[in-house]
Amino acid sequence: MKNSITILSILLLFGVDKASAQFAHFTNHGVIEFEKSVNMFAVLKPKEGDDNVFQKAYYEKYRSSQPQFTKFRSKLLFDQNKSYFLPNQEDNDKFKGGFWGSGGNPTQINEVFTNLTQGVFTTKKAVFEDNFIVKDSVRKIDWKITSEVREIAGYNCRRANALIMDSIYVVAFYTDEIPVSGGPESFTGLPGMILGVALPYEHVTWFATKVTDMPVPDKDFVIPTKGKPATLKSLKEIILQADDYFKDSLKAFML
């Protein structure tokens, strides 16, 4: 009798788990709202050994009058085949105190259309006074998935780590509840949507604040067209041929 009860309990539990899996909801299209956060105190801090008096004075003035973290909003439109990352231009316009040594990190310089099926992207990239239209293959990222989990915007997410551009350490959190291999900016390549990205040594993060499950009309996915044509390789060469002002910002411009 006892054995029969045990077997029945197992079967009932299996049935519940199977039913839960059968009716689990997955988000296949929609709009994700992101917030980019930049630790300006860390970005603007003079490097050790730097004796630039103006830079030190600016840094101290900034610390005494401005918040430590600067925030920027953006949206990611997506379906199973494509995504479109669009920064909130008003936030960029409000940030008028852009410091010459802060590069592209304190603002959002990229408008990104990604064809997830073909593995290619088109980015409108603002590099100081110029706009470039960068068309290239999606960056291949060698992600290492970990056991760490956290909740972001109501979704269960798992952590993954990677190194990009040889020296930029990336921490990402993705959810398989959105079975689309996309993410903010140019971050892709995980088995689910990336809802959080942190670049600890670059002092910047992107985290989703809201996910709206809704169909997105094709007309809302915009492929950027206005700018000087480039690839990632040719853009890097352009920046490296420029003065040190540009070179110091290479990492930010190439993200």
C-alpha positions as CSV (number, residue, x, y, z in Angstrom):
1,M,0.0,0.0,0.0
2,K,2.8,2.4,1.0
3,N,4.7,1.6,-2.3
4,S,1.5,2.3,-4.2
5,I,1.1,5.7,-2.6
6,T,4.7,6.6,-3.3
7,I,4.4,5.7,-7.0
8,L,1.1,7.7,-7.2
9,S,2.8,10.7,-5.7
10,I,5.7,10.5,-8.2
11,L,3.3,10.2,-11.1
12,L,1.2,13.2,-9.8
13,L,4.4,15.3,-9.5
14,F,5.5,14.3,-12.9
15,G,2.1,15.3,-14.3
16,V,2.3,18.7,-12.6
17,D,5.8,19.4,-13.9
18,K,4.8,18.3,-17.4
19,A,1.7,20.5,-17.3
20,S,3.8,23.5,-16.1
21,A,6.3,23.0,-18.9
22,Q,3.4,22.6,-21.4
23,F,1.8,25.9,-20.4
24,A,5.1,27.9,-19.7
25,H,5.0,31.3,-21.4
26,F,7.9,32.4,-23.6
27,T,8.3,35.9,-24.9
28,N,9.2,35.8,-28.6
29,H,8.7,39.5,-29.5
30,G,8.4,42.8,-27.8
31,V,10.1,45.9,-26.5
32,I,12.7,45.9,-23.7
33,E,13.6,49.2,-21.9
34,F,17.2,49.5,-20.8
35,E,19.0,51.9,-18.5
36,K,22.7,52.5,-19.0
37,S,24.6,53.6,-15.9
38,V,28.0,55.2,-16.1
39,N,30.2,55.7,-13.0
40,M,31.5,59.1,-13.9
41,F,33.7,59.5,-10.9
42,A,35.6,56.4,-12.0
43,V,35.6,57.4,-15.8
44,L,36.9,60.9,-15.2
45,K,39.4,60.1,-12.4
46,P,42.9,61.0,-13.5
47,K,45.3,58.1,-14.1
48,E,48.1,57.5,-11.7
49,G,51.1,59.6,-12.6
50,D,49.0,62.0,-14.7
51,D,50.1,65.5,-13.9
52,N,47.5,67.3,-16.1
53,V,46.5,70.2,-13.8
54,F,43.4,71.0,-15.8
55,Q,42.1,67.4,-15.8
56,K,42.6,67.2,-12.0
57,A,40.8,70.5,-11.4
58,Y,37.9,69.4,-13.7
59,Y,37.6,66.1,-11.9
60,E,37.4,67.7,-8.4
61,K,34.8,70.2,-9.7
62,Y,32.8,67.4,-11.2
63,R,32.9,65.4,-8.0
64,S,31.7,68.3,-6.0
65,S,28.8,69.3,-8.2
66,Q,27.6,66.3,-10.2
67,P,26.1,62.9,-9.3
68,Q,28.4,59.8,-9.4
69,F,26.2,57.9,-11.8
70,T,24.9,59.2,-15.1
71,K,21.8,57.4,-16.6
72,F,20.8,56.9,-20.1
73,R,17.6,55.2,-21.4
74,S,17.2,53.0,-24.5
75,K,14.9,50.5,-26.1
76,L,15.4,47.2,-27.8
77,L,12.7,46.1,-30.3
78,F,12.9,42.4,-31.1
79,D,11.3,39.4,-32.7
80,Q,12.7,35.9,-33.4
81,N,14.6,37.1,-36.5
82,K,15.8,40.6,-35.8
83,S,16.4,43.4,-33.2
84,Y,16.7,47.2,-33.2
85,F,18.5,49.0,-30.4
86,L,17.6,52.7,-30.2
87,P,19.1,55.1,-27.6
88,N,17.0,57.9,-26.1
89,Q,18.5,60.9,-27.8
90,E,17.0,63.3,-25.2
91,D,19.3,61.8,-22.5
92,N,22.3,62.3,-24.7
93,D,21.3,65.9,-25.4
94,K,21.0,66.6,-21.7
95,F,24.5,65.4,-21.1
96,K,26.2,68.5,-22.3
97,G,29.2,68.3,-19.9
98,G,31.0,65.7,-22.0
99,F,34.6,65.7,-20.8
100,W,37.3,65.5,-23.5
101,G,38.9,62.5,-21.9
102,S,35.7,60.5,-21.3
103,G,35.4,59.1,-24.8
104,G,32.1,57.5,-25.9
105,N,31.2,55.8,-22.6
106,P,29.2,58.6,-21.0
107,T,26.7,58.8,-23.8
108,Q,25.1,56.2,-26.1
109,I,26.7,56.4,-29.6
110,N,25.2,53.4,-31.3
111,E,21.9,52.8,-33.1
112,V,22.0,49.1,-34.0
113,F,19.9,46.9,-36.3
114,T,20.8,43.2,-36.1
115,N,19.6,40.5,-38.4
116,L,19.7,37.6,-36.0
117,T,19.0,35.0,-38.7
118,Q,21.8,36.1,-41.0
119,G,24.3,37.0,-38.2
120,V,24.9,40.5,-39.5
121,F,24.4,44.0,-38.1
122,T,24.2,47.6,-39.2
123,T,25.1,50.3,-36.7
124,K,24.9,54.1,-36.9
125,K,27.9,55.0,-34.8
126,A,28.5,58.6,-33.7
127,V,32.2,59.2,-33.4
128,F,32.6,62.8,-32.1
129,E,31.6,65.0,-35.1
130,D,31.1,62.2,-37.6
131,N,28.4,59.5,-38.2
132,F,29.5,56.1,-39.5
133,I,27.3,53.3,-40.9
134,V,29.1,50.1,-39.8
135,K,28.0,46.9,-41.5
136,D,29.6,43.7,-40.4
137,S,29.2,40.2,-39.1
138,V,27.9,39.9,-35.5
139,R,30.7,39.8,-33.1
140,K,31.6,36.2,-32.0
141,I,31.8,36.1,-28.2
142,D,33.2,33.1,-26.4
143,W,30.7,33.1,-23.5
144,K,31.3,31.0,-20.4
145,I,28.0,30.3,-18.7
146,T,28.0,30.1,-14.9
147,S,25.6,28.8,-12.2
148,E,24.9,32.3,-10.8
149,V,21.3,33.5,-11.3
150,R,19.4,36.7,-10.6
151,E,16.1,38.3,-11.5
152,I,16.0,41.2,-14.0
153,A,12.7,42.9,-15.0
154,G,10.7,40.0,-13.8
155,Y,12.7,37.3,-15.7
156,N,15.0,34.6,-14.3
157,C,18.5,35.2,-15.7
158,R,21.8,33.3,-15.7
159,R,25.2,34.8,-15.7
160,A,27.8,34.4,-18.4
161,N,31.3,35.9,-18.7
162,A,33.5,36.8,-21.7
163,L,36.4,38.8,-22.9
164,I,36.0,41.0,-26.0
165,M,38.4,43.1,-27.9
166,D,41.2,41.2,-26.1
167,S,41.0,43.2,-22.9
168,I,37.3,44.1,-22.1
169,Y,35.8,41.8,-19.4
170,V,32.1,41.4,-19.9
171,V,29.5,40.1,-17.4
172,A,26.1,39.3,-19.0
173,F,22.8,38.0,-17.6
174,Y,20.4,36.3,-20.1
175,T,17.0,34.6,-19.8
176,D,15.8,31.5,-21.8
177,E,12.3,32.7,-21.1
178,I,12.9,35.0,-24.1
179,P,14.3,32.5,-26.6
180,V,15.9,35.1,-28.8
181,S,19.7,35.4,-29.0
182,G,19.9,39.2,-28.8
183,G,20.8,41.9,-26.3
184,P,21.5,45.6,-25.9
185,E,24.1,47.4,-28.1
186,S,26.0,44.6,-30.0
187,F,25.9,42.0,-27.3
188,T,24.5,38.7,-28.6
189,G,25.3,35.0,-28.8
190,L,23.7,33.5,-25.7
191,P,20.9,31.0,-25.6
192,G,18.3,33.6,-24.7
193,M,17.9,37.4,-24.5
194,I,20.5,39.4,-22.6
195,L,18.8,41.6,-20.0
196,G,21.9,42.8,-18.2
197,V,25.5,43.7,-19.2
198,A,28.3,45.0,-17.0
199,L,31.8,46.1,-18.1
200,P,33.3,46.3,-14.6
201,Y,36.7,47.9,-15.6
202,E,35.0,50.3,-18.0
203,H,32.6,51.4,-15.2
204,V,29.4,51.0,-17.3
205,T,26.3,48.7,-17.1
206,W,23.1,48.2,-19.1
207,F,20.1,46.6,-17.3
208,A,16.6,46.0,-18.5
209,T,13.9,47.9,-16.5
210,K,10.8,46.7,-18.3
211,V,9.9,44.0,-20.9
212,T,6.7,44.5,-22.9
213,D,5.5,41.3,-24.6
214,M,3.9,42.6,-27.8
215,P,4.1,42.1,-31.6
216,V,6.3,44.7,-33.2
217,P,5.5,45.9,-36.8
218,D,8.2,45.4,-39.3
219,K,8.2,49.1,-40.1
220,D,9.5,49.9,-36.6
221,F,12.7,48.0,-37.3
222,V,14.9,50.6,-38.9
223,I,18.1,49.9,-40.7
224,P,20.3,53.0,-40.3
225,T,21.5,54.5,-43.5
226,K,22.9,58.1,-42.9
227,G,26.6,58.1,-42.4
228,K,30.0,57.2,-43.8
229,P,30.2,53.5,-44.8
230,A,32.6,51.4,-42.7
231,T,33.4,48.0,-41.2
232,L,34.6,47.4,-37.7
233,K,38.1,46.9,-39.1
234,S,38.1,50.0,-41.2
235,L,36.6,52.1,-38.4
236,K,39.3,50.9,-36.0
237,E,42.0,52.0,-38.6
238,I,40.4,55.4,-38.9
239,I,40.4,56.0,-35.1
240,L,44.0,54.7,-34.7
241,Q,45.2,57.1,-37.5
242,A,43.6,60.1,-35.6
243,D,45.2,61.9,-32.7
244,D,45.4,60.7,-29.1
245,Y,42.1,62.3,-28.3
246,F,40.4,59.6,-30.5
247,K,42.7,56.8,-29.6
248,D,42.0,57.1,-25.9
249,S,38.3,56.4,-26.7
250,L,38.9,53.4,-29.0
251,K,37.3,50.8,-26.7
252,A,34.1,52.9,-26.3
253,F,33.8,53.5,-30.0
254,M,34.3,49.9,-31.0
255,L,31.7,48.4,-28.6
